[in-house]
């Protein structure tokens, strides 16, 4: 069974780079129709026991990056996304640097959010892989949401750079709907503030996605973040508990005091 959509010119699609607020590409109808439907059908339910739950002031989501928990077609997809064949496609289109995949799927894997509680505040991802020291360069996200409509929310939001405060994002620049079989790849090394828009309360609706990161070797890294840096939502900006959580969450010395999963 084919993995990529055979009607798609992947190299051409990856070269359609949007440069504001940072470099990213959108590739619709990314995977072969039959293949992605197989993945959709085997995607774990929200209450499945395989999930790790993140529930705090800045995020409410469930994820798993455990290979043994992946069903056959999902396993095959991650194997493909980590393959040199696919990496070469990214490398030729997006950068002159040598790209490395991550078989450990640090920060990647499957993700699910429930419409009435799911959230992910604006944030910058950690910039350095904790095991190999490589610079996180690209984030690939594949959405698995059938019959998704614009008014349902759950968009992937990109923000401008804040010229006056490095610990906060600027204005909203791009808002990308999480449509089924839509792939978004963005450069995480360009002050890349992003979030997930709050979803409207709808019974039984969940937002599903798959993500994977790619890395490069960099001698002079300008901004080293061992932990993700979050920003408060507008309604949280004066909440001392939230601000204290964000401060501790972003420090490699104190994050374990506040950052727990179930």
Secondary structure by P-SEA (a helix, b strand, c coil): ccccccccaaaaaaacccccccccccccccccaaaaaaaaaaccccccccbbbbbccccccccccccccccaaaaaaaaaaacaaaaaaaaacccccbbbbbcccccccbbbbbcccccccccccccccccccccccbbbbbbccccccccccccbbbbccccccccccccccbbbbbcccbbbbbbcccccccccccccccccbbbbbcbbbbbbbbccccccccbbbbbbcccccccaaaaaaaaaaacccccccccccc
